[in-house]
Amino acid sequence: MSTNVSDIVIHGGGPVGLACAAWILQKYPDAKLTLQDRNPIADADLANADSRGIALSHGSKLLLDTINAWPTECADIHRVHVSQAGRFGRALMTREELHQEALGHIIRYRDIHLALRQALRKIQSHSHHFVWQHIESASDGEHINARCVVHAEGGLFKKQDWIESGRDYGQSALVGLVEVENAIPHQAWERFTAEGPLAVLPSHYGPHILNLVWCGSPESSKKRLELNESDFLDALQKEFGSRIGRFLKIQDRRLYELGLNYRKHITKENEVWIGNAAQTLHPVAGQGLNLGLRDAYLLAETLANVFSGSTSELSKNHIQSSLENYAQSRKADRTTTIGLTDFMARVFTSNLAPVVIARGLALSALQWVPPVKTALARQMMFGKR
């Protein structure tokens, strides 16, 4: 049990919690802030942690650059090719037509985690009231006395201790690293199959080693996990087709269950929920961490403004109303991103003829109606403003 007295406590030392702490301290170095982190104190202990590729938008890069938390190793996406297997309709997005440095970036989860820990340590040296508390379990720090409590302990779908609203998609994602012959550098592929999306994304290992995300039913995904390498590559080639080139090797296969879980209300009195603690999304559009980082940045702005004033005059009602204003400011972005991700996860797994036709028309519209493509791309990169 903690005896620290803080104005703000953040539960969760993952990327969203770390980023929120860093942005608060950057904006208000004297903040009385405690970060409760269940991860090891030493970075070396995380060096072999989660190595799956995470999609970060260019908007997230711009945010993380403000605290010098961008990893040195990442793979930029310059083009995105979207199609549906065995059906008409495709779209190609490029950085040139959108006038952006990149459409997105693929980074190993552990690399973004470590980059944020290192960035926070540098900021910590100027913040004498900041306490980085390493705890064994969530219950160790439950009783800390704080004026504002930020919940950033997210977790994966079906491994969370809360369920409010959402759906189980009846899908699992098989992820891994696949070697592709003559792969096109900086290109991401999203192929919609009868069972769900199949994505092949760049990696920092080089132009021919790509991140694979293959969504399907839990039964099919488990069978694919257990296939020998040759049979797995044959199945992947058959499902994806020859457009990308020949699949040569697969390594580091793992499974994740997929679903949507979100809170209708992200504040309650002096408490606020951000990142996966507020919403857990399907990876189809790669929006989960991006939405969480936008949560963290705008909450940090709110809390820095609240606590940098005269704390002697700071009432519980003022904190509560500030959090309610924050929640209102996040409503459009959350609603749009959750709705768009859920829509894509459901529509692109349907095999009903009218839906298949509509899907093809939608992809064609993206290709031939530039304003539609631009609007969707900007939502993916920067969120709803």
C-alpha positions in Angstrom: 0.0 0.0 0.0 1.3 3.4 -1.0 1.5 6.3 1.4 2.5 8.9 -1.3 0.4 12.0 -1.6 0.1 13.1 -5.2 -2.2 15.4 -7.2 -2.2 12.9 -10.0 -1.7 9.2 -10.0 -1.4 7.2 -13.3 -2.1 3.4 -13.0 -0.2 1.7 -15.8 3.4 1.9 -17.2 2.7 0.9 -20.8 3.1 3.3 -23.7 -0.1 5.3 -23.1 0.6 5.7 -19.3 4.2 6.6 -20.0 3.3 9.1 -22.7 0.7 10.8 -20.5 3.2 11.2 -17.6 5.8 12.6 -19.9 3.4 15.1 -21.5 2.1 16.3 -18.1 5.6 16.8 -16.8 6.8 18.5 -20.0 3.9 21.0 -19.8 4.1 21.3 -16.0 7.4 20.1 -14.5 6.4 20.8 -10.9 3.4 18.4 -11.1 3.0 16.2 -8.0 2.6 13.0 -10.1 3.0 9.3 -9.3 3.3 6.7 -12.1 2.6 3.2 -10.9 4.3 0.7 -13.2 4.2 -3.1 -13.0 7.1 -3.5 -15.5 10.7 -4.1 -14.3 12.8 -1.1 -13.3 15.6 -2.0 -15.6 15.2 -1.6 -19.4 17.3 -4.6 -20.0 14.6 -6.8 -18.6 12.3 -5.6 -21.4 14.8 -6.1 -24.2 13.2 -9.5 -25.1 9.6 -8.4 -24.5 6.8 -8.2 -27.0 8.3 -7.9 -30.5 5.1 -7.7 -32.5 4.8 -4.9 -35.0 2.5 -2.0 -34.0 1.1 0.4 -36.5 1.6 4.1 -35.6 0.2 6.9 -37.7 2.2 9.9 -38.8 0.1 11.9 -36.4 1.4 9.8 -33.5 4.9 10.3 -34.7 4.4 14.1 -34.6 3.1 13.8 -31.0 5.9 11.6 -29.8 8.5 13.8 -31.4 7.5 16.5 -28.9 9.0 14.5 -26.1 11.8 12.9 -28.2 10.2 9.5 -27.8 10.5 8.2 -31.4 12.4 4.9 -31.7 15.4 4.8 -33.9 14.3 1.6 -35.5 11.1 1.7 -37.5 9.7 1.0 -40.9 7.9 3.7 -42.8 4.9 3.1 -45.0 4.9 5.0 -48.3 2.1 3.1 -50.0 -0.9 1.0 -48.9 -2.6 -1.5 -51.3 -6.1 -2.6 -50.2 -8.0 -5.4 -52.0 -10.4 -8.2 -51.4 -9.5 -11.8 -52.3 -11.2 -13.2 -55.3 -13.5 -10.1 -55.7 -13.3 -6.9 -57.6 -12.3 -3.6 -56.0 -9.0 -2.3 -54.9 -7.4 0.9 -53.7 -3.9 2.3 -53.6 -2.9 5.1 -51.3 0.5 6.9 -51.6 2.3 9.4 -49.5 2.8 11.6 -52.6 -0.9 12.1 -53.3 -1.6 12.9 -49.6 1.5 15.2 -49.4 2.8 13.4 -46.3 6.3 12.3 -45.3 4.8 8.8 -44.6 1.3 7.2 -44.3 2.3 5.4 -41.2 5.1 3.5 -39.4 5.5 0.0 -38.1 7.4 -0.3 -34.8 8.0 -3.2 -32.5 5.9 -2.8 -29.3 8.9 -3.2 -27.1 10.8 -0.4 -29.0 8.0 2.2 -28.5 7.8 1.1 -24.9 11.6 1.5 -24.3 11.7 4.8 -26.2 9.0 6.2 -23.9 10.7 5.0 -20.8 14.0 6.7 -21.8 12.2 9.9 -22.8 10.4 10.0 -19.4 13.7 9.5 -17.5 15.1 12.6 -19.2 12.1 14.7 -18.3 12.1 13.2 -14.8 15.4 14.9 -14.0 13.6 18.3 -14.1 10.6 17.2 -12.1 11.3 16.8 -8.4 7.8 15.9 -7.4 7.5 13.0 -9.8 7.5 9.5 -8.3 8.0 6.5 -10.6 6.8 3.7 -8.5 7.4 0.1 -9.5 4.8 -2.3 -8.0 4.2 -6.0 -8.1 0.5 -5.9 -8.8 -2.3 -3.4 -9.4 -3.6 -3.9 -5.9 -0.3 -2.7 -4.4 -1.1 0.9 -5.2 -4.8 1.0 -5.1 -5.0 3.2 -2.0 -2.8 6.0 -3.0 -4.2 9.4 -2.0 -4.5 11.5 -5.2 -6.8 14.3 -6.4 -7.0 12.8 -9.8 -6.7 9.1 -10.8 -5.8 8.1 -14.4 -6.4 4.5 -15.4 -4.0 3.5 -18.2 -3.6 -0.2 -17.4 -5.1 -1.6 -20.6 -4.4 -5.2 -21.4 -5.5 -7.4 -24.3 -9.0 -8.4 -25.2 -10.4 -11.2 -23.0 -7.5 -10.5 -20.5 -9.0 -7.4 -19.1 -10.8 -7.2 -15.7 -13.6 -5.1 -17.1 -16.2 -5.6 -19.8 -18.8 -2.9 -20.6 -19.8 -2.5 -24.2 -18.6 -4.1 -27.4 -18.5 -7.4 -29.2 -16.5 -10.6 -29.6 -15.7 -10.9 -33.3 -15.0 -14.6 -33.0 -11.6 -14.0 -34.6 -8.0 -14.5 -33.7 -5.0 -12.7 -35.2 -2.0 -14.9 -36.1 1.0 -12.6 -36.2 4.6 -13.3 -37.2 7.5 -12.3 -39.5 7.4 -13.5 -43.1 10.1 -13.4 -45.7 8.9 -12.3 -49.2 10.8 -12.6 -52.4 11.3 -9.3 -54.2 9.1 -7.4 -51.8 8.3 -3.7 -52.7 10.0 -1.5 -50.1 7.8 0.6 -47.8 4.6 -0.9 -49.1 1.8 -2.2 -46.8 -0.8 -4.8 -48.1 -4.3 -5.2 -46.7 -6.2 -8.1 -48.2 -9.7 -8.9 -47.1 -10.5 -12.6 -47.1 -13.6 -14.7 -46.4 -12.5 -15.0 -42.7 -11.1 -11.5 -42.1 -8.3 -9.1 -43.0 -4.8 -10.3 -43.9 -2.1 -7.7 -43.7 1.5 -7.8 -44.7 3.4 -4.7 -43.4 7.0 -3.4 -43.5 9.4 -4.1 -40.7 12.8 -2.6 -39.7 14.5 -6.0 -40.3 14.8 -5.0 -44.0 12.7 -4.8 -47.2 12.1 -8.6 -47.5 11.2 -9.4 -43.8 7.6 -8.2 -43.3 5.1 -8.3 -40.4 2.2 -10.6 -41.0 -1.2 -10.2 -39.4 -3.7 -12.9 -40.5 -7.1 -12.8 -39.0 -9.5 -15.7 -39.0 -11.7 -17.9 -36.9 -10.1 -19.2 -33.7 -10.3 -22.7 -35.1 -8.6 -21.9 -38.4 -6.0 -19.7 -36.7 -5.0 -22.4 -34.3 -4.7 -24.9 -37.1 -2.4 -22.5 -39.0 -0.3 -21.9 -35.9 0.3 -25.7 -35.7 1.2 -26.2 -39.5 4.7 -26.9 -40.4 6.5 -24.1 -42.2 6.0 -25.4 -45.7 2.3 -26.1 -45.3 1.8 -22.7 -43.7 3.5 -20.8 -46.5 1.5 -22.8 -49.1 -1.8 -21.8 -47.3 -0.7 -18.2 -47.0 0.3 -18.0 -50.7 -3.1 -19.5 -51.7 -5.0 -17.1 -49.5 -3.0 -14.0 -50.4 -2.3 -14.6 -54.1 0.8 -13.9 -56.1 0.5 -10.1 -56.3 3.0 -9.5 -53.4 5.5 -12.2 -54.6 6.5 -15.6 -53.2 6.5 -16.2 -49.4 9.7 -17.9 -48.4 9.9 -18.2 -44.6 7.8 -17.7 -41.5 8.9 -17.2 -37.9 7.7 -16.1 -34.5 4.0 -17.1 -35.0 1.7 -16.2 -32.1 -2.1 -15.8 -31.6 -4.2 -13.0 -30.2 -8.0 -13.0 -29.6 -9.8 -10.1 -31.2 -12.8 -8.1 -30.0 -14.2 -4.7 -29.1 -14.4 -3.5 -25.5 -15.1 0.1 -24.7 -16.5 2.3 -21.9 -19.5 4.5 -22.6 -18.3 7.0 -20.0 -14.5 7.6 -19.6 -14.7 9.7 -16.5 -16.3 9.3 -13.1 -15.8 12.0 -10.4 -12.0 12.4 -10.2 -11.2 9.3 -12.2 -10.5 9.0 -16.0 -9.7 6.1 -18.3 -7.4 6.3 -21.4 -6.0 4.0 -24.0 -6.9 0.3 -23.8 -8.4 1.0 -20.4 -11.0 3.1 -22.2 -11.3 1.2 -25.5 -9.8 -2.0 -27.0 -10.1 -2.2 -30.8 -9.8 -4.7 -33.6 -6.4 -4.3 -35.4 -8.0 -4.0 -38.9 -7.3 -0.3 -39.2 -4.3 -0.2 -36.8 -5.9 2.5 -34.7 -5.8 1.3 -31.1 -2.5 2.7 -29.8 -2.9 5.8 -32.0 -6.2 6.6 -30.4 -4.7 5.9 -26.9 -1.8 8.4 -27.6 -4.3 11.1 -28.6 -6.2 10.4 -25.3 -2.9 10.7 -23.4 -1.8 13.9 -25.1 -5.1 15.8 -24.6 -5.6 14.6 -21.0 -2.0 15.8 -20.2 -2.9 19.2 -21.6 -6.0 19.3 -19.5 -4.4 18.2 -16.2 -1.3 20.4 -16.7 -3.7 23.4 -17.0 -5.7 22.3 -14.0 -2.8 21.7 -11.6 -0.4 24.5 -12.7 -2.8 27.0 -11.1 -3.3 27.6 -7.4 -3.9 24.2 -5.9 -5.1 25.7 -2.7 -8.1 26.9 -4.6 -8.5 23.8 -6.6 -11.8 22.1 -5.6 -13.0 18.6 -6.3 -15.8 20.0 -8.4 -13.3 21.9 -10.6 -11.3 18.7 -11.2 -14.4 16.8 -12.0 -15.7 19.4 -14.4 -12.3 19.6 -16.2 -12.4 15.8 -16.7 -15.9 16.0 -18.0 -14.8 18.7 -20.5 -11.9 16.5 -21.5 -14.3 13.5 -22.1 -16.5 15.8 -24.2 -13.5 16.9 -26.3 -12.6 13.2 -27.0 -16.2 12.2 -27.9 -16.0 12.8 -31.7 -12.6 11.1 -32.1 -13.5 8.1 -30.0 -16.9 7.6 -31.6 -15.6 7.9 -35.1 -12.5 5.7 -34.6 -14.4 3.0 -32.6 -17.3 3.1 -35.2 -15.0 3.0 -38.2 -12.9 0.1 -36.8 -16.0 -1.9 -35.8 -17.6 -1.3 -39.2 -14.5 -2.5 -41.1 -14.1 -5.5 -38.8 -17.6 -6.7 -39.4 -18.2 -5.6 -43.1 -15.0 -7.0 -44.4 -15.7 -10.5 -43.0 -19.2 -10.8 -44.5 -19.7 -13.1 -47.5 -23.2 -12.0 -48.3 -23.4 -11.1 -52.0 -24.8 -7.5 -51.5 -22.1 -6.8 -48.9 -19.4 -8.1 -51.1 -20.6 -5.9 -54.0 -20.8 -2.9 -51.8 -17.4 -3.6 -50.5 -15.9 -3.6 -54.0 -17.7 -0.4 -54.8 -16.4 1.2 -51.7 -12.8 0.3 -52.5 -13.3 1.5 -56.1 -14.6 4.8 -54.7 -11.5 5.2 -52.6 -9.4 4.7 -55.7 -11.3 7.0 -58.1 -12.8 9.6 -55.8 -9.8 11.4 -54.3 -11.7 13.5 -51.6 -13.0 10.2 -50.1 -9.6 8.7 -50.0 -8.1 11.9 -48.5 -10.7 12.1 -45.8 -10.3 8.5 -44.7 -6.5 8.8 -44.8 -6.5 11.9 -42.6 -8.8 10.2 -40.1 -6.4 7.3 -39.9 -3.3 9.6 -39.5 -4.7 12.3 -37.2 -8.1 11.3 -35.9 -11.2 13.3 -35.8 -10.7 16.9 -34.8 
